[in-house]
Amino acid sequence: LGTYYSMGVAVPFDTAWKGVLDDAQNELNAIIANPKFEGLKIKAVVEESVENFESTLLKHKADLVVMGSTGATGIKEMFGGSHAESIVRHANCPVLVIKGDKQDYPIQKVLVATDMENTDFIKKAFKWLNLPEIEYHFVYVDTAMRQINYEALKEDMKKVASKLKLKNYHF
């Protein structure tokens, strides 16, 4: 709203806010009209408040959520985290968060964090990635704070790698 008021436009707050929402909707519609999105069903949604962001995003029952993130900072980081972090926590589907402002992401290494209890997600992830030439790194996450038998874990990882037909991996 600062733009409206800095230009010396004397309009009521509600009118200025409607203008901001209309501008955002028009900007999204212009992006969607780009020919490179032809054939995709895209619905532009402009929300009025941050509080509605998560519920609006999650009610679409998507198969995959893709978000950009610069991360939360300062007091927001201490008390709530970023929008992306909240979506990752609450989504019922996979969430891909793209960090930074690089134009392309040449994927060469993938890190997989696992407690080795449920490894079914790995097969699904690899099917989506469909990148046979990348290097996989597995990190064991101890969620139970128990004594760890590293040799048994390595054997379990070998079984998972064999089942997934992995050749280039580190554990």
N, C-alpha and C positions, 0 to 999 in steps of 0.2 A: 504494500500500500504506500510505502514511502515514495515511490515513483510518482503516483498520482498527486500526493500532497506537495512534493518538491517542485512540481511543475506549476504550483499555485492554483490548481484546479480546486474550486470550492464545491465539493460534492459530499453528500452524506456518506457516512462510513459504509452502510449497506450497499449503496450504489457503487462505491469504489471497490468493495469486496466482490460484488457480482462481476465487475469489469475484469478483475484479476482472474476469477474462475473462468469467465468466458474466453479471455486471452489464452489461458492454459489449455482449455478444450480445443480452441482453434489451432494452437500450435501442435497438439497431439494429432488432430485430424489431418493437418498438413503432412506430418511425418508418415502417417498411415497411408496417405494417398500416393506415396512414393512407389513407382512401378516395381521396385525390387521386392516389395511385399505382396505383389499380385498373387492371388491364389491362397493367401493366408487369411484366416478369419481373425481379425484384431478388433478388440473393443477398447476404446479409449475411455478410461474412467478417471475423473478428477474428484478427489476427496477434499472436503473442506477442513478436515482436522487430522492431526497426526494420530489421534486416538482411534480413528476409524481405519487407518492404513492397514493394520494387520488383519482385522476382521474382513475388510473388503478384499484383500489379496487372497486370503485363505478360503473365502466362501466360493471361489470359482472352481473348486475341486479339480485343480490342474493335475496333470501327470508329472509335471516338472515345473519348478519355479526358477527363473533365471533373474538374478539381481546384480546390479552394480553396487559397490560399496567403497567408501573412502574410510569407513570406520568412525566410531564415536570417539570424541575426545572430551577432555575436561570433566566437568561434573556429570554430564550425560553418560560418559563411560563408566564412572563410579557407580551410578545408581541404576542404569538400565541397559546400557549397551546400545548398539546400533539397531536400526530397523532390520537389517539383514540378520543380525544375531537373533533377534526375536523371532523372525520367520523360520530360521533354521531350527530353533527350539520347538516351535509349535506346529510346523507344517506336517501334514500326513503324507507327503510325497518328497522325493529328493529335491534339494535346493542347491543350485549352482550359483556361487557368489563370485563375481569377477571383480578382482581388486585392481586398483591403479587405473592408469589412463593409457596403457599400451594399446596400439591399434590391433595387433595380432598376437596370438599366444601360441608360439610354436612349442607344443607339448613334447618334452623329451623325457621327463621323469614324473612319476606319479607316486605320491605318498599315500599309503593305505594304513590307517590306524585301526587296529582290531584287538579285541580281547580273546580271540580265537574260540569263543563260545558259539558265536553265530557268524559264520563266514558266507552265508548265502548271498548277502548283499554284494560281495566281491564279484561273483559271477555276473550279476546284473550290471554292475558298474563297468566291468570290462567289456561287456556286450555293447553298452552305450558308447564307450570310448572308441572301440573298434580301431585301436592303434597298436598293431602287433609289434612295431619296432621300438616302442618306448621301454624305458627302464623302470621297473616297479620296485619300490622300497616299502617294506612292511615294518610297522612299529607295533610292538605288543603294548597294549594298555592294560595295566593291572587294575581292575575295578574292585577287587575284593581284598586288597592288601594282604595277600597270602604269601606263603613261602613259594618261590618260583623254581620249578625244575626246568632249567634252560635247555637241557638236552631233549626233554620230552616236548618242549615248545618247538624246538627246531625240527623234530620229527613230524609234529603236527603240521608245521609250515611246509615241509617237503610234500606231505600228502595233499595239502591244498594246492600247492604249485603244480603237482602232477595232475590233479583233477582238472586244473585250469589250463594245462599244457603250457606253463610258463617256463621260459628258458632264461630270460634276463631279469632276475630279481635278487633282492638283498633283504635279509631279515635281521 
